[in-house]
Amino acid sequence: MKYRTASNNFHPALTRRAALQRMACGFGSLALGGMLHDQWMRDAKAAGTIGSGDKSWLTPHFQPRVKRVIFIFMQGGPSHVDSFDYKPKLVADHDKTIQFQGVRFNNFREMVDRRMMKPLWDFKQYGESGRYVSDLFPNIARHVDDLCFIHSLHTEGVAHGPATLFLHTGSVNMVRPSVGSWISYGLGSENENMPAFVTIAPPPRMGGPQNYGSAFLPAAHQGTPIGRVEQPIRDAKIKHLTNQRLSHEEQRQQFGLLQSLNRAQLERAGNENQLEAAIQSFETAFRMQSHAPELMDMSSESKATLDLYGINEKVTEDFGRQCLMARRMAESGVRYIQVNYADADGGNPRWDQHSNMPKHEQHARAVDLPVSGLLTDLKARGLLEDTLVWFGGEFGRTPFAQGKDGRDHNPAGFTMWLAGGGVKPGFAYGATDEYGYAAMENKVHMHDMHATLLHLLGMDHEKLTYRFAGRDFRLTDVHGRVVSDIMV
């Protein structure tokens, strides 16, 4: 290939390979500029040279109590009255018929008769705090003095899809950013080589990618999925993390050229959020190639650690790997890590036992030891002091029977627990009624839970906003209160 000059003399063409070689010196400064970009933005904001409207680099509104969150999502609605919310009255009135209002599949104003069903597992008191936990979770029960139980949750959506979306995004009627995306947008990652938000084996249904999507926030804040529920987590990979065709140096040169073109286009386009997000995502992805593979490789973990998470046992291996991966992500500076115990065979959420409550035991065996191991490991490493562990499902289950030995969905009252920095250990807040049907005392709406999570991270849920379509949006919409009574 040749090109013609003004003198009509022919010269050998500058090949693409030669061009890359000649421009390679500039790629180092491009990569350096990308790595220094974060610090430059923070320094500029502190100096007042960036206006308050630039919220991509929002610093905490006040002193945070924790640096990161690990959310352990139990999809399907585990039964609170069979696990953490002990109700002696429910035991005493087993098989009695009681009238309830607001029952699903009936007129919500109508009073209907329902047969009460006592817990299928015995409750015992544990720890110095004497908190009740059923035999479903004997290993988690050993940590009650580190747990903060909230027994008065209530939420929107009586079906799995709406309730799961509401749990993750605070909305069921439009596409909104997920909790992790808001946290990423507000605080960013502690480690420039890893994304701020990671979700492990996310469920493909009941909201699917919306549960970790960024919606109208810049795309760089969406969650990075690792694996999927249909495959063993040991086989989970971050897509496109490695390139078998090109060497690292060739990839670095290719990346530098791509970013230079993107930045040139950005200069011409002006303030283009999608392009800026793409540039930022490419920079993070390139740096992840050197750090994420080692982070996901658990071969360096000791046998004692693997045993702690139940990874050497068939029943607990898969979820144990998820929990251990969450600890490694937390150590590496990922801001929001979600661990999912989600869809099972046929796409039904795992804890959704409408006609077979004894199956709860199978799921409890799979998660009890790994979650206990995670708490033990975080505490031993000093990570629990600045990490918030959040455990729960999209709703609870009814105290009355559905069929012979099942329970229906119950968004009116259920339990979640927190552990770690900023919350009172060995503490219980709120209460459902005497049967565990509806939140009655110190009610906590899901909007309140979201507000409280943000507060623990140092963010005011009323100030963490993003202007879209002519109005300011926030995770809690126009609702939410911080549950300060659970905080130390």
FIZATOR-800843 format. One record per residue (C-alpha): residue in three letters; residue number from 1; x, y, z. Coordinates in steps of 0.25 Angstrom, whole numbers, plus 5000, padded with zeros to 4 digits. Layout:
PT; residu; num; px; py; pz
PT; ALA; NUM; X; Y; Z
...
//
This chain:
PT; residu; num; px; py; pz
PT; MET; 1; 5000; 5000; 5000
PT; LYS; 2; 5005; 5014; 4996
PT; TYR; 3; 5000; 5028; 4997
PT; ARG; 4; 5002; 5040; 4988
PT; THR; 5; 5009; 5053; 4992
PT; ALA; 6; 5008; 5067; 4986
PT; SER; 7; 5020; 5065; 4978
PT; ASN; 8; 5014; 5052; 4972
PT; ASN; 9; 5025; 5044; 4977
PT; PHE; 10; 5021; 5030; 4984
PT; HIS; 11; 5026; 5026; 4998
PT; PRO; 12; 5024; 5014; 5006
PT; ALA; 13; 5012; 5015; 5014
PT; LEU; 14; 5012; 5016; 5029
PT; THR; 15; 5006; 5002; 5033
PT; ARG; 16; 4997; 5001; 5045
PT; ARG; 17; 5007; 4993; 5052
PT; ALA; 18; 5018; 5004; 5050
PT; ALA; 19; 5008; 5015; 5054
PT; LEU; 20; 5005; 5007; 5067
PT; GLN; 21; 5020; 5006; 5070
PT; ARG; 22; 5023; 5021; 5067
PT; MET; 23; 5011; 5025; 5076
PT; ALA; 24; 5014; 5016; 5087
PT; CYS; 25; 5022; 5026; 5095
PT; GLY; 26; 5009; 5034; 5096
PT; PHE; 27; 5001; 5022; 5102
PT; GLY; 28; 5009; 5022; 5115
PT; SER; 29; 5004; 5036; 5118
PT; LEU; 30; 4990; 5033; 5113
PT; ALA; 31; 4989; 5021; 5123
PT; LEU; 32; 4996; 5030; 5134
PT; GLY; 33; 4986; 5041; 5131
PT; GLY; 34; 4974; 5031; 5133
PT; MET; 35; 4980; 5026; 5146
PT; LEU; 36; 4982; 5040; 5152
PT; HIS; 37; 4969; 5045; 5147
PT; ASP; 38; 4962; 5040; 5160
PT; GLN; 39; 4971; 5048; 5169
PT; TRP; 40; 4971; 5060; 5160
PT; MET; 41; 4956; 5061; 5161
PT; ARG; 42; 4956; 5060; 5176
PT; ASP; 43; 4967; 5070; 5177
PT; ALA; 44; 4960; 5080; 5168
PT; LYS; 45; 4947; 5078; 5175
PT; ALA; 46; 4954; 5080; 5189
PT; ALA; 47; 4960; 5093; 5183
PT; GLY; 48; 4946; 5098; 5178
PT; THR; 49; 4950; 5097; 5163
PT; ILE; 50; 4939; 5087; 5160
PT; GLY; 51; 4925; 5092; 5163
PT; SER; 52; 4915; 5085; 5173
PT; GLY; 53; 4907; 5080; 5161
PT; ASP; 54; 4918; 5070; 5158
PT; LYS; 55; 4913; 5058; 5166
PT; SER; 56; 4921; 5047; 5160
PT; TRP; 57; 4932; 5050; 5171
PT; LEU; 58; 4923; 5052; 5183
PT; THR; 59; 4930; 5051; 5196
PT; PRO; 60; 4922; 5046; 5208
PT; HIS; 61; 4913; 5056; 5214
PT; PHE; 62; 4918; 5052; 5228
PT; GLN; 63; 4927; 5043; 5235
PT; PRO; 64; 4924; 5029; 5230
PT; ARG; 65; 4922; 5017; 5240
PT; VAL; 66; 4925; 5007; 5230
PT; LYS; 67; 4933; 5006; 5217
PT; ARG; 68; 4926; 4995; 5209
PT; VAL; 69; 4913; 4986; 5209
PT; ILE; 70; 4912; 4971; 5207
PT; PHE; 71; 4897; 4968; 5204
PT; ILE; 72; 4894; 4953; 5205
PT; PHE; 73; 4881; 4952; 5197
PT; MET; 74; 4871; 4941; 5201
PT; GLN; 75; 4862; 4941; 5189
PT; GLY; 76; 4848; 4935; 5190
PT; GLY; 77; 4844; 4940; 5204
PT; PRO; 78; 4850; 4932; 5215
PT; SER; 79; 4840; 4930; 5227
PT; HIS; 80; 4843; 4939; 5238
PT; VAL; 81; 4834; 4932; 5248
PT; ASP; 82; 4842; 4919; 5245
PT; SER; 83; 4855; 4925; 5247
PT; PHE; 84; 4858; 4938; 5255
PT; ASP; 85; 4844; 4943; 5259
PT; TYR; 86; 4840; 4934; 5271
PT; LYS; 87; 4825; 4935; 5274
PT; PRO; 88; 4820; 4927; 5286
PT; LYS; 89; 4806; 4930; 5283
PT; LEU; 90; 4807; 4924; 5269
PT; VAL; 91; 4812; 4911; 5276
PT; ALA; 92; 4800; 4911; 5286
PT; ASP; 93; 4790; 4914; 5275
PT; HIS; 94; 4795; 4903; 5265
PT; ASP; 95; 4784; 4898; 5256
PT; LYS; 96; 4774; 4908; 5261
PT; THR; 97; 4766; 4916; 5251
PT; ILE; 98; 4768; 4931; 5252
PT; GLN; 99; 4763; 4943; 5244
PT; PHE; 100; 4772; 4951; 5236
PT; GLN; 101; 4770; 4964; 5227
PT; GLY; 102; 4778; 4967; 5215
PT; VAL; 103; 4781; 4953; 5211
PT; ARG; 104; 4786; 4950; 5196
PT; PHE; 105; 4776; 4945; 5186
PT; ASN; 106; 4765; 4951; 5195
PT; ASN; 107; 4758; 4965; 5195
PT; PHE; 108; 4769; 4972; 5204
PT; ARG; 109; 4758; 4978; 5212
PT; GLU; 110; 4751; 4965; 5215
PT; MET; 111; 4753; 4957; 5228
PT; VAL; 112; 4757; 4942; 5224
PT; ASP; 113; 4759; 4930; 5233
PT; ARG; 114; 4773; 4923; 5232
PT; ARG; 115; 4778; 4911; 5240
PT; MET; 116; 4790; 4915; 5248
PT; MET; 117; 4803; 4907; 5247
PT; LYS; 118; 4814; 4907; 5257
PT; PRO; 119; 4829; 4907; 5254
PT; LEU; 120; 4834; 4894; 5248
PT; TRP; 121; 4847; 4896; 5255
PT; ASP; 122; 4849; 4898; 5270
PT; PHE; 123; 4855; 4912; 5275
PT; LYS; 124; 4866; 4913; 5285
PT; GLN; 125; 4872; 4925; 5292
PT; TYR; 126; 4887; 4928; 5289
PT; GLY; 127; 4898; 4937; 5294
PT; GLU; 128; 4899; 4947; 5305
PT; SER; 129; 4888; 4955; 5298
PT; GLY; 130; 4878; 4943; 5298
PT; ARG; 131; 4873; 4945; 5284
PT; TYR; 132; 4864; 4934; 5279
PT; VAL; 133; 4868; 4926; 5266
PT; SER; 134; 4862; 4914; 5261
PT; ASP; 135; 4869; 4901; 5258
PT; LEU; 136; 4869; 4904; 5244
PT; PHE; 137; 4881; 4913; 5246
PT; PRO; 138; 4890; 4907; 5257
PT; ASN; 139; 4903; 4913; 5252
PT; ILE; 140; 4898; 4927; 5250
PT; ALA; 141; 4891; 4926; 5263
PT; ARG; 142; 4905; 4925; 5269
PT; HIS; 143; 4907; 4940; 5265
PT; VAL; 144; 4895; 4946; 5271
PT; ASP; 145; 4903; 4955; 5280
PT; ASP; 146; 4909; 4961; 5267
PT; LEU; 147; 4895; 4963; 5260
PT; CYS; 148; 4885; 4974; 5260
PT; PHE; 149; 4871; 4968; 5257
PT; ILE; 150; 4860; 4977; 5250
PT; HIS; 151; 4847; 4970; 5253
PT; SER; 152; 4838; 4980; 5247
PT; LEU; 153; 4841; 4981; 5232
PT; HIS; 154; 4830; 4983; 5222
PT; THR; 155; 4831; 4986; 5207
PT; GLU; 156; 4823; 4988; 5194
PT; GLY; 157; 4819; 4977; 5185
PT; VAL; 158; 4813; 4963; 5189
PT; ALA; 159; 4819; 4956; 5177
PT; HIS; 160; 4833; 4952; 5176
PT; GLY; 161; 4836; 4961; 5163
PT; PRO; 162; 4831; 4974; 5169
PT; ALA; 163; 4836; 4972; 5183
PT; THR; 164; 4850; 4968; 5178
PT; LEU; 165; 4851; 4980; 5169
PT; PHE; 166; 4846; 4989; 5181
PT; LEU; 167; 4857; 4983; 5190
PT; HIS; 168; 4868; 4986; 5180
PT; THR; 169; 4863; 4999; 5174
PT; GLY; 170; 4853; 5005; 5183
PT; SER; 171; 4842; 5005; 5172
PT; VAL; 172; 4833; 4996; 5164
PT; ASN; 173; 4827; 5005; 5154
PT; MET; 174; 4839; 5010; 5146
PT; VAL; 175; 4853; 5006; 5144
PT; ARG; 176; 4862; 5012; 5155
PT; PRO; 177; 4877; 5010; 5159
PT; SER; 178; 4880; 4999; 5168
PT; VAL; 179; 4885; 5001; 5183
PT; GLY; 180; 4899; 4997; 5178
PT; SER; 181; 4899; 5007; 5167
PT; TRP; 182; 4895; 5018; 5176
PT; ILE; 183; 4906; 5015; 5185
PT; SER; 184; 4916; 5014; 5174
PT; TYR; 185; 4911; 5027; 5169
PT; GLY; 186; 4912; 5034; 5182
PT; LEU; 187; 4925; 5028; 5187
PT; GLY; 188; 4932; 5021; 5176
PT; SER; 189; 4942; 5009; 5179
PT; GLU; 190; 4953; 5008; 5189
PT; ASN; 191; 4961; 5002; 5178
PT; GLU; 192; 4963; 5008; 5165
PT; ASN; 193; 4966; 4994; 5159
PT; MET; 194; 4953; 4988; 5163
PT; PRO; 195; 4938; 4993; 5161
PT; ALA; 196; 4931; 4999; 5172
PT; PHE; 197; 4919; 4989; 5171
PT; VAL; 198; 4919; 4974; 5169
PT; THR; 199; 4908; 4964; 5169
PT; ILE; 200; 4911; 4949; 5170
PT; ALA; 201; 4902; 4939; 5163
PT; PRO; 202; 4891; 4949; 5161
PT; PRO; 203; 4877; 4943; 5157
PT; PRO; 204; 4873; 4945; 5143
PT; ARG; 205; 4858; 4946; 5146
PT; MET; 206; 4849; 4954; 5156
PT; GLY; 207; 4855; 4967; 5151
PT; GLY; 208; 4868; 4961; 5145
PT; PRO; 209; 4878; 4971; 5141
PT; GLN; 210; 4870; 4983; 5146
PT; ASN; 211; 4874; 4978; 5160
PT; TYR; 212; 4888; 4982; 5158
PT; GLY; 213; 4886; 4992; 5147
PT; SER; 214; 4889; 5007; 5147
PT; ALA; 215; 4877; 5012; 5140
PT; PHE; 216; 4879; 5027; 5137
PT; LEU; 217; 4892; 5028; 5145
PT; PRO; 218; 4905; 5027; 5137
PT; ALA; 219; 4907; 5013; 5132
PT; ALA; 220; 4920; 5012; 5139
PT; HIS; 221; 4912; 5010; 5152
PT; GLN; 222; 4904; 4998; 5148
PT; GLY; 223; 4908; 4985; 5156
PT; THR; 224; 4918; 4975; 5150
PT; PRO; 225; 4912; 4961; 5150
PT; ILE; 226; 4921; 4949; 5153
PT; GLY; 227; 4915; 4936; 5149
PT; ARG; 228; 4900; 4932; 5148
PT; VAL; 229; 4891; 4923; 5156
PT; GLU; 230; 4891; 4912; 5146
PT; GLN; 231; 4906; 4909; 5147
PT; PRO; 232; 4914; 4905; 5159
PT; ILE; 233; 4921; 4917; 5165
PT; ARG; 234; 4935; 4910; 5163
PT; ASP; 235; 4933; 4912; 5148
PT; ALA; 236; 4929; 4926; 5149
PT; LYS; 237; 4937; 4936; 5141
PT; ILE; 238; 4936; 4951; 5138
PT; LYS; 239; 4933; 4952; 5124
PT; HIS; 240; 4944; 4957; 5114
PT; LEU; 241; 4954; 4958; 5125
PT; THR; 242; 4966; 4952; 5118
PT; ASN; 243; 4970; 4952; 5103
PT; GLN; 244; 4977; 4940; 5099
PT; ARG; 245; 4981; 4946; 5085
PT; LEU; 246; 4989; 4958; 5089
PT; SER; 247; 5000; 4960; 5099
PT; HIS; 248; 4999; 4970; 5110
PT; GLU; 249; 5007; 4980; 5103
PT; GLU; 250; 4999; 4979; 5091
PT; GLN; 251; 4986; 4980; 5099
PT; ARG; 252; 4992; 4993; 5106
PT; GLN; 253; 4995; 4999; 5092
PT; GLN; 254; 4982; 4995; 5087
PT; PHE; 255; 4975; 5001; 5099
PT; GLY; 256; 4983; 5014; 5098
PT; LEU; 257; 4979; 5016; 5084
PT; LEU; 258; 4964; 5013; 5087
PT; GLN; 259; 4964; 5023; 5099
PT; SER; 260; 4971; 5034; 5091
PT; LEU; 261; 4960; 5033; 5080
PT; ASN; 262; 4949; 5033; 5091
PT; ARG; 263; 4955; 5045; 5098
PT; ALA; 264; 4956; 5053; 5085
PT; GLN; 265; 4942; 5050; 5082
PT; LEU; 266; 4938; 5054; 5096
PT; GLU; 267; 4945; 5067; 5093
PT; ARG; 268; 4937; 5070; 5081
PT; ALA; 269; 4924; 5065; 5087
PT; GLY; 270; 4925; 5073; 5100
PT; ASN; 271; 4918; 5068; 5112
PT; GLU; 272; 4914; 5054; 5108
PT; ASN; 273; 4911; 5045; 5120
PT; GLN; 274; 4910; 5032; 5112
PT; LEU; 275; 4923; 5034; 5105
PT; GLU; 276; 4930; 5038; 5118
PT; ALA; 277; 4924; 5026; 5125
PT; ALA; 278; 4930; 5017; 5114
PT; ILE; 279; 4944; 5023; 5116
PT; GLN; 280; 4943; 5021; 5131
PT; SER; 281; 4938; 5007; 5129
PT; PHE; 282; 4949; 5003; 5119
PT; GLU; 283; 4960; 5009; 5129
PT; THR; 284; 4954; 5000; 5140
PT; ALA; 285; 4953; 4988; 5131
PT; PHE; 286; 4967; 4989; 5126
PT; ARG; 287; 4973; 4990; 5141
PT; MET; 288; 4964; 4978; 5145
PT; GLN; 289; 4971; 4969; 5135
PT; SER; 290; 4983; 4970; 5145
PT; HIS; 291; 4976; 4969; 5158
PT; ALA; 292; 4963; 4962; 5157
PT; PRO; 293; 4968; 4948; 5152
PT; GLU; 294; 4977; 4947; 5165
PT; LEU; 295; 4965; 4952; 5173
PT; MET; 296; 4956; 4941; 5168
PT; ASP; 297; 4967; 4930; 5170
PT; MET; 298; 4964; 4923; 5183
PT; SER; 299; 4976; 4913; 5182
PT; SER; 300; 4984; 4922; 5192
PT; GLU; 301; 4973; 4920; 5203
PT; SER; 302; 4977; 4910; 5214
PT; LYS; 303; 4969; 4897; 5217
PT; ALA; 304; 4965; 4903; 5230
PT; THR; 305; 4958; 4915; 5223
PT; LEU; 306; 4952; 4906; 5212
PT; ASP; 307; 4946; 4898; 5223
PT; LEU; 308; 4941; 4910; 5231
PT; TYR; 309; 4932; 4913; 5219
PT; GLY; 310; 4928; 4899; 5216
PT; ILE; 311; 4935; 4898; 5203
PT; ASN; 312; 4940; 4884; 5205
PT; GLU; 313; 4926; 4879; 5207
PT; LYS; 314; 4916; 4877; 5195
PT; VAL; 315; 4904; 4883; 5202
PT; THR; 316; 4911; 4896; 5205
PT; GLU; 317; 4922; 4897; 5194
PT; ASP; 318; 4915; 4906; 5184
PT; PHE; 319; 4910; 4917; 5194
PT; GLY; 320; 4922; 4916; 5202
PT; ARG; 321; 4930; 4920; 5190
PT; GLN; 322; 4921; 4932; 5188
PT; CYS; 323; 4923; 4936; 5202
PT; LEU; 324; 4938; 4934; 5202
PT; MET; 325; 4939; 4942; 5189
PT; ALA; 326; 4931; 4953; 5196
PT; ARG; 327; 4941; 4954; 5207
PT; ARG; 328; 4952; 4955; 5196
PT; MET; 329; 4945; 4966; 5189
PT; ALA; 330; 4943; 4973; 5202
PT; GLU; 331; 4958; 4973; 5205
PT; SER; 332; 4961; 4978; 5191
PT; GLY; 333; 4952; 4990; 5192
PT; VAL; 334; 4939; 4987; 5185
PT; ARG; 335; 4929; 4996; 5191
PT; TYR; 336; 4916; 4988; 5190
PT; ILE; 337; 4916; 4973; 5188
PT; GLN; 338; 4904; 4965; 5187
PT; VAL; 339; 4903; 4950; 5189
PT; ASN; 340; 4891; 4943; 5183
PT; TYR; 341; 4884; 4930; 5188
PT; ALA; 342; 4874; 4931; 5176
PT; ASP; 343; 4866; 4923; 5166
PT; ALA; 344; 4866; 4908; 5167
PT; ASP; 345; 4860; 4898; 5157
PT; GLY; 346; 4850; 4903; 5148
PT; GLY; 347; 4852; 4917; 5151
PT; ASN; 348; 4845; 4917; 5165
PT; PRO; 349; 4852; 4925; 5176
PT; ARG; 350; 4858; 4916; 5185
PT; TRP; 351; 4851; 4920; 5198
PT; ASP; 352; 4838; 4920; 5192
PT; GLN; 353; 4831; 4908; 5199
PT; HIS; 354; 4816; 4910; 5197
PT; SER; 355; 4813; 4895; 5199
PT; ASN; 356; 4826; 4889; 5205
PT; MET; 357; 4831; 4897; 5217
PT; PRO; 358; 4841; 4885; 5221
PT; LYS; 359; 4849; 4889; 5209
PT; HIS; 360; 4854; 4901; 5216
PT; GLU; 361; 4863; 4892; 5223
PT; GLN; 362; 4870; 4888; 5210
PT; HIS; 363; 4873; 4903; 5207
PT; ALA; 364; 4877; 4906; 5221
PT; ARG; 365; 4887; 4895; 5221
PT; ALA; 366; 4893; 4901; 5208
PT; VAL; 367; 4895; 4915; 5214
PT; ASP; 368; 4896; 4914; 5229
PT; LEU; 369; 4911; 4910; 5230
PT; PRO; 370; 4916; 4919; 5219
PT; VAL; 371; 4909; 4931; 5225
PT; SER; 372; 4914; 4928; 5239
PT; GLY; 373; 4928; 4926; 5233
PT; LEU; 374; 4928; 4939; 5226
PT; LEU; 375; 4924; 4946; 5239
PT; THR; 376; 4935; 4939; 5246
PT; ASP; 377; 4945; 4942; 5236
PT; LEU; 378; 4942; 4957; 5235
PT; LYS; 379; 4943; 4958; 5250
PT; ALA; 380; 4956; 4951; 5251
PT; ARG; 381; 4962; 4960; 5240
PT; GLY; 382; 4957; 4973; 5246
PT; LEU; 383; 4948; 4975; 5234
PT; LEU; 384; 4935; 4974; 5242
PT; GLU; 385; 4938; 4987; 5248
PT; ASP; 386; 4936; 4995; 5235
PT; THR; 387; 4928; 4986; 5227
PT; LEU; 388; 4912; 4984; 5228
PT; VAL; 389; 4907; 4971; 5226
PT; TRP; 390; 4892; 4971; 5222
PT; PHE; 391; 4884; 4958; 5221
PT; GLY; 392; 4870; 4956; 5216
PT; GLY; 393; 4859; 4953; 5205
PT; GLU; 394; 4849; 4962; 5198
PT; PHE; 395; 4838; 4958; 5208
PT; GLY; 396; 4835; 4948; 5219
PT; ARG; 397; 4824; 4937; 5220
PT; THR; 398; 4810; 4936; 5226
PT; PRO; 399; 4808; 4930; 5240
PT; PHE; 400; 4796; 4923; 5235
PT; ALA; 401; 4797; 4910; 5226
PT; GLN; 402; 4795; 4910; 5211
PT; GLY; 403; 4791; 4896; 5208
PT; LYS; 404; 4796; 4885; 5217
PT; ASP; 405; 4810; 4890; 5221
PT; GLY; 406; 4813; 4902; 5212
PT; ARG; 407; 4813; 4917; 5215
PT; ASP; 408; 4809; 4929; 5206
PT; HIS; 409; 4817; 4942; 5203
PT; ASN; 410; 4816; 4952; 5214
PT; PRO; 411; 4821; 4967; 5211
PT; ALA; 412; 4814; 4972; 5223
PT; GLY; 413; 4824; 4968; 5233
PT; PHE; 414; 4837; 4960; 5233
PT; THR; 415; 4851; 4960; 5239
PT; MET; 416; 4865; 4964; 5233
PT; TRP; 417; 4878; 4965; 5241
PT; LEU; 418; 4890; 4974; 5240
PT; ALA; 419; 4904; 4972; 5246
PT; GLY; 420; 4917; 4980; 5246
PT; GLY; 421; 4921; 4994; 5248
PT; GLY; 422; 4911; 5005; 5252
PT; VAL; 423; 4900; 4996; 5257
PT; LYS; 424; 4897; 4991; 5271
PT; PRO; 425; 4901; 4976; 5273
PT; GLY; 426; 4892; 4966; 5280
PT; PHE; 427; 4881; 4976; 5278
PT; ALA; 428; 4866; 4974; 5273
PT; TYR; 429; 4858; 4986; 5268
PT; GLY; 430; 4843; 4986; 5265
PT; ALA; 431; 4833; 4975; 5265
PT; THR; 432; 4822; 4968; 5258
PT; ASP; 433; 4808; 4965; 5264
PT; GLU; 434; 4807; 4953; 5273
PT; TYR; 435; 4806; 4943; 5262
PT; GLY; 436; 4817; 4950; 5253
PT; TYR; 437; 4807; 4954; 5242
PT; ALA; 438; 4809; 4969; 5241
PT; ALA; 439; 4819; 4979; 5246
PT; MET; 440; 4814; 4987; 5258
PT; GLU; 441; 4824; 4993; 5267
PT; ASN; 442; 4835; 5002; 5261
PT; LYS; 443; 4831; 4999; 5247
PT; VAL; 444; 4843; 4999; 5237
PT; HIS; 445; 4839; 5001; 5222
PT; MET; 446; 4849; 4997; 5211
PT; HIS; 447; 4851; 5012; 5208
PT; ASP; 448; 4855; 5013; 5223
PT; MET; 449; 4865; 5002; 5221
PT; HIS; 450; 4871; 5008; 5209
PT; ALA; 451; 4872; 5021; 5216
PT; THR; 452; 4879; 5015; 5228
PT; LEU; 453; 4889; 5007; 5219
PT; LEU; 454; 4893; 5020; 5212
PT; HIS; 455; 4894; 5027; 5225
PT; LEU; 456; 4904; 5017; 5231
PT; LEU; 457; 4912; 5019; 5218
PT; GLY; 458; 4913; 5034; 5221
PT; MET; 459; 4902; 5038; 5211
PT; ASP; 460; 4889; 5046; 5213
PT; HIS; 461; 4878; 5039; 5206
PT; GLU; 462; 4871; 5053; 5203
PT; LYS; 463; 4884; 5059; 5197
PT; LEU; 464; 4889; 5047; 5189
PT; THR; 465; 4881; 5051; 5176
PT; TYR; 466; 4882; 5051; 5161
PT; ARG; 467; 4875; 5060; 5152
PT; PHE; 468; 4868; 5052; 5141
PT; ALA; 469; 4856; 5056; 5132
PT; GLY; 470; 4854; 5069; 5139
PT; ARG; 471; 4854; 5065; 5153
PT; ASP; 472; 4864; 5060; 5164
PT; PHE; 473; 4863; 5045; 5167
PT; ARG; 474; 4868; 5038; 5179
PT; LEU; 475; 4868; 5024; 5184
PT; THR; 476; 4857; 5026; 5194
PT; ASP; 477; 4849; 5035; 5185
PT; VAL; 478; 4841; 5045; 5194
PT; HIS; 479; 4841; 5035; 5206
PT; GLY; 480; 4850; 5028; 5216
PT; ARG; 481; 4855; 5031; 5230
PT; VAL; 482; 4868; 5027; 5236
PT; VAL; 483; 4866; 5017; 5247
PT; SER; 484; 4876; 5023; 5257
PT; ASP; 485; 4872; 5014; 5269
PT; ILE; 486; 4879; 5002; 5263
PT; MET; 487; 4892; 5010; 5262
PT; VAL; 488; 4903; 5010; 5273
//
